[in-house]
Amino acid sequence: MPTIVLRTAAAAALAAALLTTSACSGGSGGTKKAPAGGATDTKALKWGECSAPDAAEGGGQAPPVDWQCATLDVPLDYAKPEGETIPIALIRAKARNPKKRIGSLVFNFGGPGGSGITTLPSAAKDYAALRDRYDLVSFDPRGVGRSAPVLCENDKQLDAYYAQDSSPATPEQEKTFTDGLRKYQQACQANSGKVLPYVGTENAARDLDRIRQALGDPKLNYFGISYGTELGGVYAHLFPKNVGRAVFDAVVDPTKNSEQGALGQAKGFQLALDNWAQDCVDRGEQCRLQGTTVKEVEDNIVRLKKQLAAKPIAGLGDRMLTETMATNGIAQALYSKELWPLLEQGLDEAEGGQGQLLMTLSDLLNGRDQQGRYSNIGAANTAISCADSKDRYSLEETKAKLPEFRKASAVFGDFLGWALLSCTGWPVPGSWQTPDVSAPGSAPILVVGNTGDPATPYEGARNMVNRLGKGVGVELTWKGQGHGAYNSGDRCVQQAVNAYLLDGKVPGANAVCTPGTENDEGAVPTSGTTPPSGKA
């Protein structure tokens, strides 16, 4: 079943992804026997030229010539360190000022299921100030891209899967829906059963420490975004003494189980939709949509969704825009304020019977390119989420929870409520109800929360700070819109994050950035505390 993926990217990168993406290749996607001496031996990385990505990585052109790619072999099962290994694909751009180089800065851009080797080159301009003193590094986590990717259904089957009714209203529709889920899960087991037990976040965090060692860094300097904050939190728990300068942006709430997290997303996306609708109302006749109040604008969206459930409209090629695809497209446009005009245009066109733009946005969320090829982001997202979460909801339990989801959001409630069934019947049991991110002894971690974030609601930042522990989590609030803060381009946020990563200056208590209020010195007070980094 299609779900709203916890992912992030700059608006420009999202818009560019409508046309093409960049990536590198490195290594095969299979498993192999560990070399003599066992997989516990971390060897130096062999960096080389990056080639263009294949369809499973998202397609597109090779990154610029100054980017390098490598592969690191890690244990498939850390309980058997001398057993089979899997490749972890990496990419880097070396620091522009080697004399002042701090070390490597490792990024995870979210998902779970997002490819770091496709995302980092396309988003690198957002992190140009950091590249002066850091090697910018990212990777495909296990199960993603070329790192032993999880594969489920083929492209034709996925077209049908992502178009299916995700909010069934009759027993017949419920059977069709659950049958579709079962078929998808069976395909995942048939095509990737060997890796499914090992793609969880704890194993990915252990991979992160192998990456740190292979890079030659005594501490892990880390920038985690969206799901990357959960991965970073688990890493800090497992390896607190190995944490250097770390930033968590667009924070996944470590106190919420899958139901609570989904309900939080329903509320978060509804808040973002309210803010978008208010902007439309405030612009009056300049807005293309009907309605003089937020409620009227959103009621028209609910009405459109009902019409699409009864009768889909023309989309791209011979595909029709369904209610599920329209909901996906609306959600995608709420990830960045810069995409708000596309949502307005897409809804206006859909009212007129043309669903191409909303379908394009939906395809972007699901990892489908213009040639009809899917990346493995959806498969990896499901596999990693289900390997992590113990929660398995029955049909009856799910239906009983729907009223609360509908109360949270008339547009997204059903969509996210029915998604609770995504892991029911999954062939691998989950590891936790919620991740343990307590990290006593860790260096300070800068945790950035956005009050208008749809996918990772703001309260998650404070909960992450509390769970990391006293003296570890340091909160910075941004009063903005969209998913994430640093990639918004807000000068105050970027100054605060850069000051920490480059100079070790931690923001003062209760630091807040409000768009339009930054000053030449930076709007965030700093304490001057200097935590350890990869290099003094």
C-alpha positions as CSV (number, residue, x, y, z in Angstrom):
1,M,0.0,0.0,0.0
2,P,1.3,3.5,-0.8
3,T,2.3,5.4,2.3
4,I,3.7,8.9,2.8
5,V,7.5,8.4,2.9
6,L,9.6,10.3,5.4
7,R,11.9,11.9,3.0
8,T,13.4,15.3,2.4
9,A,15.2,17.3,-0.3
10,A,15.4,21.0,-1.3
11,A,12.5,22.2,-3.5
12,A,14.9,22.7,-6.4
13,A,16.0,19.1,-6.1
14,L,12.4,18.0,-6.1
15,A,11.6,20.0,-9.1
16,A,14.7,18.7,-10.9
17,A,13.7,15.2,-10.1
18,L,10.6,15.6,-12.2
19,L,13.1,15.5,-15.1
20,T,16.2,13.6,-14.0
21,T,18.3,12.7,-11.0
22,S,22.0,12.2,-10.5
23,A,23.8,9.3,-8.9
24,C,26.8,7.1,-9.0
25,S,27.2,3.3,-9.0
26,G,29.5,1.3,-6.9
27,G,29.6,-2.4,-6.5
28,S,27.0,-5.1,-7.0
29,G,23.7,-5.6,-5.1
30,G,24.3,-9.1,-4.0
31,T,25.9,-10.9,-1.1
32,K,29.2,-12.7,-1.1
33,K,31.5,-14.6,1.3
34,A,33.7,-12.5,3.6
35,P,37.4,-12.3,2.7
36,A,39.9,-14.2,4.7
37,G,40.2,-12.7,8.1
38,G,36.5,-12.1,8.4
39,A,34.2,-9.2,7.7
40,T,35.3,-7.5,10.9
41,D,38.4,-6.2,9.0
42,T,37.6,-2.7,7.7
43,K,39.8,-2.0,4.7
44,A,40.6,1.3,3.0
45,L,38.1,2.4,0.5
46,K,39.1,2.4,-3.2
47,W,37.6,5.6,-4.6
48,G,37.0,5.8,-8.3
49,E,34.9,7.3,-11.1
50,C,31.1,7.4,-10.6
51,S,28.9,6.0,-13.4
52,A,25.3,6.8,-14.2
53,P,22.7,5.1,-12.0
54,D,20.4,2.3,-13.2
55,A,16.6,2.4,-13.0
56,A,16.5,0.9,-9.5
57,E,18.7,3.9,-8.3
58,G,16.4,6.4,-9.9
59,G,18.0,6.8,-13.3
60,G,19.7,10.0,-14.6
61,Q,23.1,11.2,-15.4
62,A,26.4,10.5,-13.7
63,P,27.5,13.1,-11.2
64,P,30.2,15.7,-12.0
65,V,33.8,14.5,-12.5
66,D,34.9,15.8,-9.1
67,W,32.7,13.2,-7.3
68,Q,34.0,9.8,-6.4
69,C,32.4,6.5,-5.6
70,A,33.4,3.4,-3.6
71,T,32.0,0.3,-2.1
72,L,32.4,-1.0,1.4
73,D,31.7,-4.7,2.3
74,V,29.9,-5.2,5.6
75,P,28.4,-8.3,7.3
76,L,25.0,-9.3,6.1
77,D,24.4,-10.5,9.7
78,Y,26.4,-8.8,12.4
79,A,25.8,-11.8,14.6
80,K,28.0,-13.7,12.1
81,P,30.8,-11.2,11.3
82,E,32.8,-13.8,9.3
83,G,29.8,-14.8,7.2
84,E,28.4,-13.3,4.0
85,T,28.8,-9.7,3.2
86,I,26.8,-7.1,1.4
87,P,28.2,-4.0,-0.4
88,I,27.4,-0.5,0.8
89,A,27.7,2.0,-2.0
90,L,29.2,5.4,-1.1
91,I,29.9,8.8,-2.8
92,R,32.0,11.7,-1.8
93,A,33.1,15.2,-2.9
94,K,36.4,16.2,-1.3
95,A,36.8,19.3,0.8
96,R,37.7,22.4,-1.2
97,N,40.1,23.7,1.4
98,P,42.2,20.6,2.4
99,K,44.5,22.6,4.7
100,K,41.5,23.4,6.9
101,R,39.8,20.1,6.4
102,I,37.9,18.8,9.5
103,G,37.1,15.4,8.2
104,S,34.2,13.7,6.5
105,L,30.5,14.8,7.0
106,V,28.2,11.8,6.4
107,F,24.7,12.5,5.2
108,N,21.5,10.4,5.3
109,F,18.6,12.2,3.6
110,G,15.8,10.1,4.8
111,G,13.2,7.6,3.7
112,P,13.8,5.1,4.9
113,G,14.7,4.0,1.5
114,G,16.3,7.2,0.0
115,S,19.5,6.8,-2.0
116,G,22.3,9.0,-0.6
117,I,24.4,8.6,-3.7
118,T,21.6,9.9,-5.9
119,T,20.5,12.7,-3.5
120,L,23.8,14.3,-2.4
121,P,25.1,15.4,-5.8
122,S,21.8,17.0,-6.7
123,A,21.4,18.7,-3.3
124,A,25.1,19.6,-2.9
125,K,24.7,23.3,-3.6
126,D,22.7,23.5,-0.4
127,Y,25.7,22.4,1.6
128,A,28.4,24.3,-0.3
129,A,29.6,26.2,2.8
130,L,30.2,22.8,4.6
131,R,32.2,21.4,1.7
132,D,34.9,24.0,2.3
133,R,36.2,22.1,5.3
134,Y,34.4,18.7,5.0
135,D,34.5,15.9,2.5
136,L,30.8,15.5,1.8
137,V,29.9,11.8,2.0
138,S,26.7,9.8,1.6
139,F,25.7,6.3,1.0
140,D,22.9,3.9,0.1
141,P,21.9,2.2,3.3
142,R,21.5,-1.6,3.2
143,G,18.4,-2.5,1.2
144,V,18.6,0.7,-0.9
145,G,19.9,1.4,-4.4
146,R,23.0,-0.7,-5.0
147,S,23.5,-1.7,-1.4
148,A,21.8,-5.1,-1.6
149,P,18.5,-3.5,-2.7
150,V,15.1,-4.9,-1.7
151,L,13.1,-5.7,-4.8
152,C,9.4,-6.6,-4.8
153,E,7.1,-6.2,-7.8
154,N,8.0,-5.2,-11.3
155,D,7.2,-1.9,-12.9
156,K,3.9,-2.9,-14.4
157,Q,2.8,-4.5,-11.2
158,L,3.8,-1.4,-9.3
159,D,1.7,0.8,-11.5
160,A,-1.3,-1.2,-10.4
161,Y,-0.2,-1.3,-6.8
162,Y,0.2,2.5,-6.4
163,A,-3.1,3.1,-8.2
164,Q,-5.2,0.8,-6.0
165,D,-7.8,2.2,-3.7
166,S,-6.0,2.8,-0.4
167,S,-9.2,3.7,1.6
168,P,-11.6,0.9,0.8
169,A,-15.3,1.5,1.7
170,T,-16.9,-1.9,1.1
171,P,-16.1,-5.5,2.0
172,E,-15.2,-6.2,-1.7
173,Q,-12.9,-3.2,-1.8
174,E,-11.3,-4.3,1.5
175,K,-10.6,-7.8,0.1
176,T,-9.0,-6.2,-3.1
177,F,-6.9,-4.0,-0.9
178,T,-5.7,-6.7,1.5
179,D,-5.1,-9.1,-1.4
180,G,-2.9,-6.4,-3.1
181,L,-0.9,-6.1,0.1
182,R,-0.4,-9.8,0.4
183,K,0.7,-10.1,-3.2
184,Y,3.2,-7.3,-2.7
185,Q,4.6,-8.9,0.4
186,Q,4.9,-12.3,-1.3
187,A,6.9,-10.7,-4.1
188,C,9.2,-9.0,-1.6
189,Q,9.8,-12.4,0.0
190,A,10.4,-14.2,-3.3
191,N,12.8,-11.6,-4.7
192,S,14.6,-10.4,-1.6
193,G,13.9,-12.8,1.3
194,K,17.6,-13.3,2.0
195,V,18.2,-9.7,3.0
196,L,14.8,-8.8,4.6
197,P,15.8,-9.9,8.1
198,Y,18.9,-7.7,8.1
199,V,17.8,-4.3,6.7
200,G,16.7,-2.7,9.9
201,T,18.0,0.6,11.3
202,E,20.2,-1.0,14.0
203,N,22.2,-2.9,11.3
204,A,22.4,0.3,9.3
205,A,23.7,2.2,12.3
206,R,26.4,-0.5,12.6
207,D,27.2,0.0,8.9
208,L,27.6,3.7,9.7
209,D,30.4,3.0,12.2
210,R,32.1,0.8,9.6
211,I,31.9,3.7,7.2
212,R,33.4,6.0,9.8
213,Q,36.3,3.6,10.2
214,A,36.8,3.2,6.5
215,L,36.9,6.9,6.0
216,G,39.6,7.2,8.6
217,D,37.6,9.4,11.0
218,P,38.1,9.0,14.7
219,K,34.6,10.5,15.2
220,L,31.4,10.4,13.0
221,N,30.5,13.8,11.8
222,Y,26.9,13.4,10.7
223,F,24.0,15.2,9.1
224,G,20.7,13.3,9.4
225,I,17.5,14.5,7.8
226,S,14.0,13.0,8.4
227,Y,14.5,9.2,8.8
228,G,18.2,10.0,9.0
229,T,17.5,11.5,12.4
230,E,16.2,8.1,13.7
231,L,19.3,6.4,12.2
232,G,21.5,9.0,13.8
233,G,19.8,8.5,17.1
234,V,20.2,4.8,17.1
235,Y,23.9,5.3,16.1
236,A,24.4,7.6,19.0
237,H,22.9,5.1,21.4
238,L,25.1,2.3,20.1
239,F,28.3,4.3,19.7
240,P,28.0,7.4,21.9
241,K,31.7,7.8,22.3
242,N,32.1,7.8,18.5
243,V,29.8,10.8,17.9
244,G,31.6,13.9,16.6
245,R,29.5,16.9,15.4
246,A,26.0,15.8,14.5
247,V,22.9,17.5,13.2
248,F,19.4,16.1,13.2
249,D,17.0,18.0,10.9
250,A,13.2,17.2,10.4
251,V,13.2,14.9,13.4
252,V,11.4,11.6,13.6
253,D,9.8,11.3,17.0
254,P,11.5,8.4,18.9
255,T,8.7,8.2,21.4
256,K,6.0,7.2,18.9
257,N,5.1,3.7,17.8
258,S,3.8,3.2,14.2
259,E,0.2,4.1,15.0
260,Q,1.1,7.2,16.9
261,G,3.6,8.2,14.2
262,A,1.0,7.8,11.4
263,L,-1.5,9.8,13.4
264,G,1.1,12.5,14.0
265,Q,1.7,12.6,10.2
266,A,-2.0,12.9,9.6
267,K,-2.1,15.9,11.8
268,G,1.2,17.3,10.4
269,F,0.1,17.1,6.8
270,Q,-3.3,18.6,7.7
271,L,-1.5,21.5,9.4
272,A,0.6,22.0,6.3
273,L,-2.5,21.8,4.1
274,D,-4.2,24.4,6.3
275,N,-1.2,26.7,6.0
276,W,-1.2,26.2,2.2
277,A,-5.0,26.9,2.0
278,Q,-4.7,30.0,4.1
279,D,-2.1,31.3,1.7
280,C,-4.5,30.7,-1.2
281,V,-7.3,32.5,0.7
282,D,-5.1,35.4,1.5
283,R,-4.2,35.9,-2.1
284,G,-7.9,36.2,-3.1
285,E,-8.5,36.3,-6.8
286,Q,-4.9,35.5,-7.5
287,C,-5.5,32.0,-6.3
288,R,-6.8,29.7,-9.0
289,L,-9.0,27.7,-6.6
290,Q,-12.6,28.2,-5.4
291,G,-13.3,29.1,-1.8
292,T,-13.1,32.1,0.4
293,T,-12.1,30.3,3.6
294,V,-9.7,27.5,4.4
295,K,-12.6,25.1,5.1
296,E,-14.2,25.9,1.7
297,V,-10.9,25.2,-0.1
298,E,-10.3,22.0,1.7
299,D,-13.9,20.8,1.3
300,N,-13.4,21.1,-2.4
301,I,-10.4,18.9,-2.2
302,V,-12.4,16.3,-0.2
303,R,-15.1,16.5,-2.9
304,L,-12.5,16.0,-5.7
305,K,-11.1,13.0,-3.9
306,K,-14.6,11.4,-3.7
307,Q,-15.1,12.1,-7.4
308,L,-11.8,10.4,-8.2
309,A,-12.7,7.4,-6.1
310,A,-15.8,6.9,-8.2
311,K,-14.3,7.9,-11.5
312,P,-10.6,8.5,-12.1
313,I,-9.5,11.1,-14.6
314,A,-6.9,11.3,-17.4
315,G,-3.3,11.2,-16.1
316,L,-0.1,10.4,-17.9
317,G,-0.1,8.2,-20.9
318,D,-2.8,5.5,-20.5
319,R,-2.8,5.8,-16.7
320,M,-5.7,7.3,-14.9
321,L,-5.4,9.5,-11.8
322,T,-7.0,7.7,-8.9
323,E,-7.9,9.1,-5.4
324,T,-4.8,7.4,-4.0
325,M,-2.5,8.9,-6.5
326,A,-4.1,12.4,-6.0
327,T,-3.5,12.1,-2.3
328,N,0.1,11.1,-2.9
329,G,0.5,14.1,-5.2
330,I,-1.0,16.5,-2.6
331,A,1.3,15.2,0.1
332,Q,4.4,15.5,-2.1
333,A,3.6,19.2,-2.8
334,L,3.5,19.9,0.9
335,Y,7.1,18.8,1.5
336,S,8.3,22.3,0.4
337,K,6.7,25.7,0.3
338,E,8.3,26.2,-3.1
339,L,6.0,23.5,-4.4
340,W,2.8,25.1,-3.2
341,P,2.1,26.7,-6.6
342,L,2.3,23.3,-8.2
343,L,-0.3,22.0,-5.8
344,E,-2.6,24.9,-6.6
345,Q,-2.1,24.3,-10.3
346,G,-2.5,20.5,-10.1
347,L,-5.8,20.8,-8.2
348,D,-7.1,23.4,-10.6
349,E,-6.3,21.2,-13.5
350,A,-7.8,18.1,-11.8
351,E,-11.0,20.0,-11.3
352,G,-11.1,20.4,-15.1
353,G,-10.5,16.7,-15.7
354,Q,-6.8,16.8,-16.2
355,G,-4.7,14.8,-13.7
356,Q,-1.2,15.0,-15.3
357,L,0.5,17.3,-12.7
358,L,-0.9,15.6,-9.6
359,M,0.2,12.3,-11.1
360,T,3.7,13.6,-11.8
361,L,3.9,14.6,-8.1
362,S,2.6,11.2,-7.1
363,D,5.2,9.5,-9.3
364,L,7.9,11.6,-7.7
365,L,6.9,10.4,-4.2
366,N,6.8,6.8,-5.4
367,G,10.1,6.9,-7.3
368,R,8.7,6.4,-10.8
369,D,10.6,8.1,-13.7
370,Q,9.2,9.3,-17.0
371,Q,10.0,6.0,-18.7
372,G,7.8,4.1,-16.2
373,R,10.7,2.6,-14.2
374,Y,10.6,2.6,-10.4
375,S,13.5,3.0,-8.0
376,N,13.4,0.7,-5.1
377,I,12.5,3.5,-2.5
378,G,9.1,2.0,-1.9
379,A,10.2,-1.5,-1.4
380,A,13.1,-0.4,0.8
381,N,10.8,1.9,2.8
382,T,8.4,-1.0,3.6
383,A,11.2,-3.5,4.3
384,I,13.1,-1.2,6.7
385,S,10.0,0.0,8.5
386,C,8.7,-3.5,9.0
387,A,12.1,-4.8,10.1
388,D,12.1,-2.1,12.7
389,S,8.5,-2.0,14.0
390,K,6.9,-4.8,16.0
391,D,3.4,-3.4,15.4
392,R,1.1,-5.7,13.3
393,Y,-2.5,-4.6,13.1
394,S,-5.4,-6.7,12.2
395,L,-8.1,-5.5,9.8
396,E,-10.5,-5.1,12.7
397,E,-8.1,-3.1,14.7
398,T,-7.3,-0.9,11.8
399,K,-10.9,-0.2,11.0
400,A,-11.5,0.7,14.7
401,K,-8.8,3.3,14.6
402,L,-10.0,5.0,11.4
403,P,-12.4,7.5,13.1
404,E,-9.5,9.1,15.0
405,F,-7.5,9.4,11.8
406,R,-10.4,10.9,10.0
407,K,-10.8,13.4,12.8
408,A,-7.2,14.4,12.4
409,S,-7.5,14.9,8.7
410,A,-10.3,14.6,6.2
411,V,-7.8,14.6,3.4
412,F,-5.1,12.3,4.7
413,G,-6.8,10.4,7.6
414,D,-8.1,7.4,5.7
415,F,-4.9,7.2,3.6
416,L,-2.6,7.0,6.7
417,G,-5.1,5.0,8.8
418,W,-5.3,2.1,6.3
419,A,-1.5,2.2,6.0
420,L,-1.3,0.6,9.4
421,L,-1.8,-2.7,7.6
422,S,1.4,-2.3,5.6
423,C,3.4,-4.6,7.9
424,T,0.6,-7.1,8.7
425,G,1.7,-10.4,7.3
426,W,5.3,-9.2,6.7
427,P,7.6,-12.3,6.6
428,V,10.1,-10.8,9.1
429,P,9.2,-9.8,12.7
430,G,10.0,-6.2,13.9
431,S,12.7,-5.2,16.5
432,W,11.0,-2.5,18.6
433,Q,8.0,-0.5,19.5
434,T,10.1,2.6,19.5
435,P,13.9,3.0,19.0
436,D,16.3,3.6,21.9
437,V,18.2,6.8,21.2
438,S,19.5,7.4,24.7
439,A,23.2,8.4,24.3
440,P,24.9,9.2,27.6
441,G,28.4,10.3,27.0
442,S,27.8,11.5,23.5
443,A,29.0,14.9,22.2
444,P,26.2,17.5,21.8
445,I,23.8,16.8,18.9
446,L,22.0,19.8,17.3
447,V,18.4,18.9,16.9
448,V,16.4,21.2,14.5
449,G,12.6,21.2,14.6
450,N,10.3,23.0,12.1
451,T,7.0,24.2,13.5
452,G,5.3,23.7,10.1
453,D,6.8,20.4,9.1
454,P,4.1,18.0,7.6
455,A,6.0,14.7,7.7
456,T,7.9,15.0,11.0
457,P,5.8,17.1,13.3
458,Y,7.6,19.7,15.5
459,E,7.1,17.9,18.8
460,G,9.4,15.1,17.6
461,A,12.4,17.5,18.0
462,R,11.7,18.1,21.7
463,N,11.1,14.4,22.3
464,M,14.4,13.5,20.6
465,V,16.2,16.0,22.7
466,N,14.7,14.5,25.9
467,R,15.4,10.9,24.8
468,L,19.0,11.7,23.8
469,G,19.6,12.7,27.4
470,K,20.8,15.6,29.4
471,G,23.8,17.5,27.9
472,V,23.4,15.7,24.5
473,G,20.4,17.0,22.6
474,V,20.5,20.8,21.8
475,E,17.2,22.1,20.3
476,L,16.9,24.8,17.6
477,T,13.4,25.8,16.5
478,W,12.6,27.1,13.1
479,K,9.2,28.7,12.6
480,G,8.9,27.7,8.9
481,Q,7.0,25.6,6.4
482,G,7.9,22.4,4.6
483,H,9.8,19.3,5.5
484,G,13.2,20.2,7.1
485,A,14.8,23.5,7.9
486,Y,18.4,23.7,6.6
487,N,17.4,23.0,3.0
488,S,14.8,25.8,3.1
489,G,17.6,28.3,2.6
490,D,16.7,30.1,5.8
491,R,19.9,32.1,6.6
492,C,19.4,32.0,10.4
493,V,19.1,28.2,10.4
494,Q,22.1,27.7,8.1
495,Q,24.2,30.1,10.1
496,A,23.5,28.2,13.3
497,V,24.1,24.8,11.8
498,N,27.3,25.9,10.0
499,A,28.6,27.5,13.2
500,Y,28.2,24.2,15.0
501,L,29.6,21.9,12.2
502,L,32.5,24.2,11.2
503,D,33.4,25.9,14.5
504,G,31.9,23.7,17.2
505,K,29.6,26.6,18.5
506,V,26.4,25.1,20.0
507,P,23.3,27.4,20.0
508,G,22.1,28.7,23.3
509,A,19.1,27.3,25.1
510,N,15.7,27.7,23.5
511,A,17.2,29.1,20.3
512,V,14.6,30.1,17.7
513,C,14.8,31.1,14.0
514,T,11.9,33.0,12.5
515,P,12.0,33.7,8.7
516,G,12.8,37.3,7.9
517,T,14.4,38.1,11.3
518,E,18.0,37.1,10.8
519,N,20.7,39.6,11.2
520,D,24.3,40.0,10.1
521,E,25.7,38.3,13.2
522,G,23.2,35.4,13.0
523,A,19.9,35.3,14.9
524,V,20.8,32.4,17.1
525,P,22.9,32.9,20.3
526,T,25.8,30.5,20.7
527,S,27.5,29.1,23.8
528,G,30.9,28.7,22.4
529,T,31.0,25.0,23.5
530,T,33.3,23.0,21.2
531,P,32.5,19.3,21.1
532,P,34.9,16.9,19.5
533,S,35.0,16.4,15.7
534,G,36.7,14.2,13.2
535,K,39.8,16.4,13.5
536,A,40.7,19.2,16.0
